[in-house]
C-alpha cells in the first residue's frame, strides 16, 4: 500500500495519508494558511518518489511517496 508523508516548510512533519487526494488537499490548505496565496498560484511538481508544492508566499510542502509492506 502506498502512503503519502506530508512535510511542511514551517512545521516539519504534518501527517501521513493513504490517499493521494487527501495529502494534496492538506498541502494546498497548508500553503493557503501561510497567507497571500491562491490555489492558482501554487506550483506543483509530481515525480515518482514525491510531490513538491511551492506557494508564492514562501510556504512549501513536500509529499514523500512511500510503500508499506
matplotlib code that plots the C-alpha trace (Angstrom):
import matplotlib.pyplot as plt

x = [0.0, 1.3, 1.5, 2.0, 4.0, 3.4, 6.3, 5.6, 8.3, 7.3, 6.3, 8.2, 6.2, 2.5, 0.9, 0.7, -2.2, -3.1, -4.9, -3.0, -6.1, -6.2, -2.4, -2.5, -5.6, -3.8, -0.8, -3.0, -4.6, -1.2, 0.1, -3.1, -2.8, 0.6, -1.2, -1.0, -1.6, -4.3, -4.9, -3.9, -0.6, 0.6, 3.2, 3.1, 5.7, 4.9, 7.6, 7.6, 9.0, 7.2, 5.1, 6.5, 4.2, 5.5, 3.4, 4.1, 4.2, 7.2, 5.3, 6.3, 5.1, 6.9, 4.8, 7.0, 5.5, 6.5, 5.4, 4.3, 4.8]
y = [0.0, 3.5, 6.1, 9.8, 11.6, 15.3, 17.7, 21.4, 24.0, 25.7, 22.8, 19.8, 16.5, 17.2, 13.8, 10.6, 9.7, 6.6, 8.8, 11.0, 13.2, 13.9, 14.5, 17.0, 18.7, 19.1, 20.6, 23.1, 24.1, 24.4, 26.8, 28.8, 29.2, 30.8, 33.9, 35.8, 32.7, 31.4, 27.9, 29.2, 30.5, 27.1, 25.4, 21.6, 19.2, 15.5, 12.8, 9.0, 9.5, 12.6, 15.6, 19.1, 22.1, 25.7, 28.7, 32.3, 33.2, 31.1, 28.2, 24.8, 21.3, 18.1, 14.9, 11.8, 8.7, 5.5, 1.9, -0.1, -3.9]
z = [0.0, -0.8, 1.9, 1.5, 4.2, 4.3, 5.3, 5.7, 5.3, 8.6, 10.8, 9.5, 9.7, 9.3, 8.8, 6.9, 4.5, 2.5, -0.1, -2.5, -2.9, 0.9, 1.1, -1.7, -0.2, 3.1, 1.2, -0.5, 2.8, 4.4, 1.8, 1.8, 5.6, 5.1, 3.7, 0.4, -1.7, -4.0, -5.4, -8.9, -7.5, -6.2, -8.3, -8.2, -9.4, -9.4, -9.5, -8.9, -5.4, -4.3, -4.9, -4.3, -3.9, -3.8, -2.7, -3.7, 0.0, 0.7, 2.2, 0.7, 1.1, 0.3, 0.0, 0.1, -1.5, 0.3, 0.2, 3.2, 3.4]

ax = plt.figure().add_subplot(projection="3d")
ax.plot(x, y, z, "-o")
ax.set_aspect("equal")
plt.show()
